Amino acid sequence: MLHLVLAVIVIGIVWFAWINFKEIGLIRTKHADLNDDERRVLQMRHINRVILCMILLAIMPWIFILTKEQ
């Protein structure tokens, strides 16, 4: 049962990272009205979300090990 819960969590994290990764590439077309500084801020926001997802995915094995021992 724990495997299924962790799988759903991992799928959610990967999906959120993928959505933000796609948004990085679409910023110039979707937000043509923004100047360079505003576009850069928006791009960094999406990049930070992707990095956060990568960190969470790296932590997931340790969460699995800790919950397994209890």
Secondary structure, 3 states (H helix, E strand, C coil): CHHHHHHHHHHHHHHHHHHHHHHHHHHHHHCCCCCHHHHHHHHHHHHHHHHHHHHHHHHHHHHHHHHHHC
